[in-house]
């Protein structure tokens, strides 16, 4: 692995397809050879130079800009060359092939997904949280997510983690000193207010965890499934939430026979909304498969909008079918009961239900707010940084270890070794976020999900 990471790499750094400009990026010890062969002249550091890119027989592949970033002042921390050419796929492939040919003697090879950013991490240009923010910024599906990813890339999230770590290290130092010098009359822990330090640390971890959970929502969104009996208005509700005619709507029961999904935004949070087949017993093979898929989506949902037809809620058979469906809904999934068609049943009481009209749009704003509330979103948190589920889980482990540390501290001297161990485990969990303490297989998973050239 080390020898492979020492090899120079090259890749097309712009998205596949045609475009006005495309970039080929080279990093590592082959850069000098590529500059000499492809550019045919020396380049001033960090200065764009317009020139012709030459093939092996000295013919011109294209004309464009070449920029040389000498180590360590580059994205990867190595020598980096960026060639900006016209964005045709064939031109870029020719230019990449020429670079690989020019650097072959130095072992130049095509980069793996995320390898440029991985080298930036390994060369201390970025920590792991910042490296992940690079991919999150590229993949951001909302403006709020992009702004939060930018904050993480700038180091705001990492700075919060480092502040927590420094406070934790200071507390560990006090505990270790007490363990190392038990004969001293001075009680290190009481004098330094270790209990107060631990309480403040717990409060700060909770604050960072709350912001990280908001950031994870911006990145991941929530999975929302619309479920209910046929003709309850599920497809109409999806269309109303999305603001587009995505699903076919007819008065015929069983029109929807497969899942239809759409991503919508509510206050910058992506909601992945899925319309499903009406839940009932059916002898139609195609509809039955659709119903099975509906239950599969319900099992995996973060929230289920259980849609009720307000024009039929007093019908005995309809009520019985609703009770049957309700009994089958998973206990660990948030269920939001929604009464639809309030425009056709204005006086109908619906205890415990949100009342909406997919036809007129009445009540939809309340429903959107309820979905955000269910997800745990707090309005307009400008300081939120993008975060991933692994960050949230790591912070929760820190929180648990600190709770156990507080319990051990209350037991005084006989439990100090256990207190020290809990603090050590808490520090390791924090360090996993920034990559200061992480397994190689975790790094492999993270960077394999990047695009090639990044």
N, C-alpha and C positions, 0 to 999 in steps of 0.2 A: 504493500500500500504506500509506504513512504517513497519508494523509488518511482512509483507511478505518479504520485503527487509532485515529484520533482521534475517530471517531464513537462516541456512546454506544450501549450494547448492553443487551439484555434477553433473558431466557430462563427457562423453567421449570427449576429447579435440582434437582428431585427426580425419581426414576425414574418412567417411564410406568406408568399403571395406577392403581387405586384404593388409597387409603391414608388413615390418620387425619389426616396433615398433609402439605401440599404447600407448596413455596416458589417464589416468583417473585423473581428477582434482577435488579436494574438497576445498571449501572455507567457512570459518565461524567457529562458536564455536563448531562444531562437530568434528573438525580435531583431537583433542586429543583422542577422543573415537575411531575414525577410525584407528589412528596409533596403539593404544593399541590392537584393535581387529584384524586388518588385518596384521599389521607388527609384532606384538608381542614383540616389543622392542622399546626403546626410540631412537629418531633420533637426530643427531647433526644438528643444524640449517644450512641450505644452503649447506649441504654436501650429496652427493649421496651415498646411502647405498645399497649394493646388499643383497637381502634377499628373502625369500619365502613369497608369499601372501597367507594367510590362510583363509579357509572357516569357517563356524560356527562350523563344526565338527572337526576342526583342520587339515583337509586334505589340500593339496597344490593345489591352483588354478593355480599358475604360479610362476615363479621366475623372478625377475627384479630389477629395481632401485626405491628407494623411496627417495623423497627430501621434507623436511619440511621447509617452509618459514614462520617464525613467524611474526605476525603483529608488526609494520606497514610496515615492509620491504618486501613487496610482491606485486604481480601484482594488486591485488584487494585492498590492504591495510588491509585485514583481515588475519587471519591464513590461510595458503594455504598448501595443500598436493598434490604432483604430484606423481602418480604411473606409472612407465614406464614398460610396459609388452610387450610380443610378440603381433604383430598387427592383430591377428585373430579376426573377429567380435564376435565369441562365447566367446572367452577368455575375451574380453573387457566387454561384457555384463555381464558375470559372476562376474567380478571384480567390476563393477559398482553396481550390485545388492547387493554384499557383503558390499560395502561401505554404501549403503542406509540402509541396515539392521543394520549395526553397529552403525549408527548415528541416527536411528529412534527415540530414546528417546529424542534427542536434536532437533528434527524437520527437519532433513536432507531431502531434496527433490531434484528432478531433476531440473537442471537449465533451465531457459527459454532462447530463442535465444538472444545472446549478453549480458547476465546478468553478466558474469564475468567482462566484460569491462564497463558495466554500473556502477557496484560497484566501479571500479577503478575511474570512473568519479566522483561519489558521494563522494568518500573518498579522493578527491583531488590528486589522483595519476596521472591523465590525465585531461586536459580540453576537452571540447566537440570537438574541431577541431582535437585534437590529437586522441581522441577516434574514430572519423570517419576515420582518417588516418590508423588505425589498419585494418579496413575492406577494405579500398582502397588498402592497401599494399597486402592483401591476394587476392583481386580481380584484381590486376593490369594485364593488357593484353599486355603491352609492357615494355621494359626495362626502357624507359624514364619515364613511369608512375610509375614504382616501385621505381625508384630513387627519384622522386618527392614526392611520398607518404612517403618514408623514411625521407625526410627532414621535412615534416609536422609532422610526428610522433616524431621527435627529437625536435620539438617546434619552428621551424623557422617561420612558418605561424603565430602561436600564439604570438611569440615575436613581429612580425610586428604589429599585432592587438593591443597588449598591449602598444606599443610605440605610436600608434595613439591615443589610449584611454587616456594615460597620458597627451599628448599634449592637448587633448580636455578637460580633467578635469581641467587643468591649465587655459585654456581660460574661462571655465565656472566659475571658482573661481573669475576671474577678473570681469566678468559681474555681478555675484551675489553681489560682494562687492560694485559695483557701484549702484546697486538697493537698497542695504541695507543702504548705507550712501549717499543719494542724496545731503545732505547739505554740504558735504565736498567740499572744494575748489579744491582739487587735482582731476584731471580727470584721474581716474584709467586706463581707456581704452587707452587713448592717451599716457600716460606715459609708459605703458607696451607694446606699439605697438600692440594692439589687432588686428588691421587690418592686419598687417604684419604676425602675428601669424596665423590668419585665412587663409591667402593666402598660407602660407607654409603648413598648415594642408591640405588644398584642394589639393595641388600639391602632397603631400605624399599619400593621399587617392587614387588619380588617378594612382600613380605608383603601389600601392599594388593591386588596382583593375585590372590593366593590367596584372600583374603576376598571379592573381587569375583566370582571364579569360583563360590564357594559361594553367593553371593547370586543369581547368574544361574541356578544350578540351582534355587533356591527359587522363582524367578519363572517360569522356562521349563519346569522338569522335564525328563524324558527320554522319548523315544519308544521303546517296547519292543514288538517284534513277536514273537508266539509262532508258530513255523513248524515244519513237519515233515510226515511222511506221514499219510494218513488214519488215524483211530482211534488216534493216539498219545496222545490225552487233552488236546488243546489247549484245547478248550472247557471241559473239567473244570478245567484249571489256571486259566483266566481266572476261572471262577466261584469257585474256591478263594481266589485272590488278592483278588478283589473282595468276597468274603463275601456274594455274592448270586447267584441263578440268572439270569444275564444271557444266556447262550448255551444253545441246545438241545443236549442230550447224548443220543445214542442209540448202540447198537452198529452202526448202519448206516454204512458208509464213505461219505464225501461229504455228511454231514448239513449241515456248515457250507459255505455257498456264497457268502457275502459277508463283508466285514469286520465284526467286532463290537468296539467299543472301549469302554473304561471308564477313568476316572481314579481311581487309588488313591493313598494317602499312606503313605510309609514314612519315619519319623522327620521328618515335616514336608515331605519332598520329594515333589512330585507326579510320579507315574509314569503316563504315558499308555500303557496296555497294550492291544494290538490282537490279537484272535484272527482267524486267517485260514483259508481253505479248505485242506484237505489237499493237499500238493504231489504230483502224479502226472500221468501222461498220461491224458486223459479224452476220450471221444467225446461226452459230454453238453455241449451248448452252454452251458447255464447254469453248470454246474460249471467249464467251461473259462474263462469270463469271471471267475468268482470266483478261480480260480488265477492269472490274469493280474493281477488286483487285488492278490492276496497278494504277488506278486513286486514290484509297484510299491511296496507299503508296506515291503517288506524293503529296497529300494534307499534309502529315505529314513529308515530307522530309526537310532537311536543305538545300539541293542543288539538282537540277535536271540536269543531263547530257542529253540534248535534242539532240539525235543523228540524223544526216542527212546523207543520202547516196550520196556521191559526184558524183557517176556515174549516178544519176538520178535527180540532183538538177535542171536541165533545162527542165525536163519533166513537162508539164502543169498540168497534173492530180496530179503528185507527189507534185508539188509546192502548189497547192490548198489544198491538204490534210494537208501539213505542216502548212499552214496558219490557217486552222481550229483547229488543235491541239494547236497551239500557243495561239489562242484566249481563249482556255479553261484552260490553265495553270494558277495556282493561282498567284495572284499579289505579295503576301508576301513571295514567295519562290524564292531563287536565281536560275536563269536559266543560264546554261552554254551551249552555242551552240557549238556542236562538229561535224565537218565534217569527216566522216569515209571513208575508202577505197581510201586513197590518193595514194596508190600504183597502183590502177587501173585507177585513174584520175589525173595524176601528174600535168597537166596543168590547171586543173579546178580552177577557182577563187571562193573563199568562204569568202566574206566580213563579218567581225564580227564573224567568226568561228575559233575555234582551229582545225587544220588539223591533223588527226592521221591515222594510219593504224593499226587496231587490228591484222592484219595478220602478218605484219613485226615488229611491235612494235615501228615504227617511230612516234614521236610526243607524246608518252606516258609520258615521263619525264616532258614535258611542261604541260601536262594535270594534272599530280600529283601536280606540283607546283601551278597551278591555283586553284586546290581544296583546298590546304592549305591556299592560299591567300584569298579565299572566306570564309574560316572558321575563318580567323583572326589570323592565326598562324605566329609567328616570329621565324626565324631560330635559333636553338641551344641556347635557353634561359636556361643556366645551373642553374640559381638561382630559377627556377620555383618550387613552392611547389604545391602539389596536392590540389585541391579545388573542391567544389561541387557547383551546381547551386544555392543552398540556400545562400552560402557564397557570390557569385557574386551579387545576388539580395540584400543582406544585405548591401554590400559595395555601391551599386548603391543608396540605400536609404540614406546612410550616405552622399554620394555626393550631393544628392538633398537637404537634410536638410542643409548642409553647404552652398550651393548656396543661399538658402532662408535666412540663417543667415547673409550672406554677404550683401544681399539686405536690411535686417533690420538694420544692423550696419551702412549702409550708411545714414539711416534716423536719426541717432543720438539718443538722449535721449528719444524721444517720442515712440521709438519702442524697447527699451531695454528688456521689459518683453517678447516680441515676439522673440527677439534674444535669450534670455535665454532658451525659450521653444524649439526652433529649435536645439540648442546645446544639450539639454537633450535628445531629440528624436534621434539625431545622436549618442549619447553615448549608448543609449539603443540598437540601430541597431548594433553597433559594438559588444556589449556584447552578443548579440544573437549568434555570431559566436563561441565564446569560451564557451558559456553556462552559463555565469554569470547572464544573464537575459534571461530566456527561459521558455516556458510553458511545463508542464508535458506531454501534448499530443505530442509535438514535440519530446521529449526524447523517448516516446514510439514508434513513427514511426521510428526514427533513429536506435534504438537498436534492434527492431524487425526484421530488415533486416540482422543482423549478423547471423553467424552460431552458433548452440548450442555448448557449450564448449569454446566459445570465448567471 
